[in-house]
Amino acid sequence: MKQNTIPKLSLGIFPTPIRRADNISRLLNTNVFIKRDDLTGLGLGGNKVRKLEYLLADAREKHAEVVFTTGGAQSNHAMLTAAAAGRLGMKPILILKKRGVTDRVGNQLLEHLMGTEVIFMDTDSYEDIYREMDRLGAELGVPYYKIPCGGSNALGTLGYVDCAAEIRDQGIHFDYIVCAEGSGGTLAGLALGAKLFLPGTKVCGMMVDTDPFDEITPRLMRESAALLGESLEISRRDFELRNLCGPGYAIPSEEGNRAISLLAAEEGIFLDPVYTGKAFAGLLQMAEEGAFRETDNVLFIHTGGAGGLFAIA
Ligand SMILES: *Cc1c(COP(=O)(O)O)cnc(C)c1O
């Protein structure tokens, strides 16, 4: 492992805690632990903070005055980008797809509180939105920086490579790590990080969207490995995937809602309907199918999403 010298800002509070979920462990007859990346210490917490520590360091190096990003109307990533950029003295502009709950609730309310400039575009194509960022950036005439949907490029993915090293340093060996997959950076970072730091740990992504994650994930892993100067053999076998999308991206599913209620009642921990509820439902399915032994340690990454809990359609 080479020394990672890629610039990174400190935006969150790390390491995030890992706790054994005793009641869930008893119910599933295995050892379930939860890593609290919902408590990353910026905004209402969530996984995007780790990615933004790299992405906004790059924006700063490039002297950006404006930071653009995108997502759905209730994007946690967009809200956290606005929070982080504002704190760093850069102006965030969010160009969001006019899809999902656009009312002033959930993340829209939080953006309103921060006074964030939000533009809705009636399109299904992120390419349209990236073009609009360039048009608007040129019009503003200041240096600007574009962060892709979910912060999932090679640089953002490094945040979750670091998370794998953090898990190693927390001293428990995990047989499985389970997380939601929405734009890919979290799973790709953990899968790459597991190859580097967590031998013997299987990484499972619970897909909450219908993109081709079997291709997206290894591509991001390869691009991030290249940034680190690591030459590793990366393949589809480096991670497992399971489809938990249900009725569609950002549309709550029955099994996801059951998982939210179960974890809330048993452990007093709140998941969200778009990502973590569906991902935890995937963990429950695996347990039901007998994937985990009694002695296994299973780590669920709680990637946040609190804003979305208050904006269910
Ligand atoms: C964005 C997000 C995810 C998915 O992470 P990706 O890196 O985009 O795959 C999971 N949970 C929450 C709460 C998110 O906001």
Ligand as a Chemical Component Dictionary entry (heavy atoms), coordinates in Angstrom:
data_LIG
# 
_chem_comp.id                   LIG 
_chem_comp.type                 NON-POLYMER 
_chem_comp.pdbx_formal_charge   0 
_chem_comp.three_letter_code    LIG 
# 
loop_
_chem_comp_atom.comp_id 
_chem_comp_atom.atom_id 
_chem_comp_atom.alt_atom_id 
_chem_comp_atom.type_symbol 
_chem_comp_atom.charge 
_chem_comp_atom.model_Cartn_x 
_chem_comp_atom.model_Cartn_y 
_chem_comp_atom.model_Cartn_z 
_chem_comp_atom.pdbx_ordinal 
LIG C1 C1 C 0 -26.030 8.672 -1.599 1  
LIG C2 C2 C 0 -26.498 7.784 -0.514 2  
LIG C3 C3 C 0 -26.231 6.401 -0.541 3  
LIG C4 C4 C 0 -25.604 5.697 -1.698 4  
LIG O1 O1 O 0 -24.233 5.896 -1.791 5  
LIG P1 P1 P 0 -23.562 5.877 -3.244 6  
LIG O2 O2 O 0 -22.144 6.132 -2.968 7  
LIG O3 O3 O 0 -24.226 6.982 -4.008 8  
LIG O4 O4 O 0 -23.831 4.563 -3.874 9  
LIG C5 C5 C 0 -26.635 5.626 0.530  10 
LIG N1 N1 N 0 -27.283 6.178 1.575  11 
LIG C6 C6 C 0 -27.589 7.487 1.619  12 
LIG C7 C7 C 0 -28.343 7.991 2.777  13 
LIG C8 C8 C 0 -27.201 8.344 0.582  14 
LIG O5 O5 O 0 -27.507 9.634 0.642  15 
# 
loop_
_chem_comp_bond.comp_id 
_chem_comp_bond.atom_id_1 
_chem_comp_bond.atom_id_2 
_chem_comp_bond.value_order 
_chem_comp_bond.pdbx_ordinal 
LIG C1 C2 SING 1  
LIG C2 C3 SING 2  
LIG C2 C8 DOUB 3  
LIG C3 C4 SING 4  
LIG C3 C5 DOUB 5  
LIG C4 O1 SING 6  
LIG O1 P1 SING 7  
LIG P1 O2 DOUB 8  
LIG P1 O3 SING 9  
LIG P1 O4 SING 10 
LIG C5 N1 SING 11 
LIG N1 C6 DOUB 12 
LIG C6 C7 SING 13 
LIG C6 C8 SING 14 
LIG C8 O5 SING 15 
# 
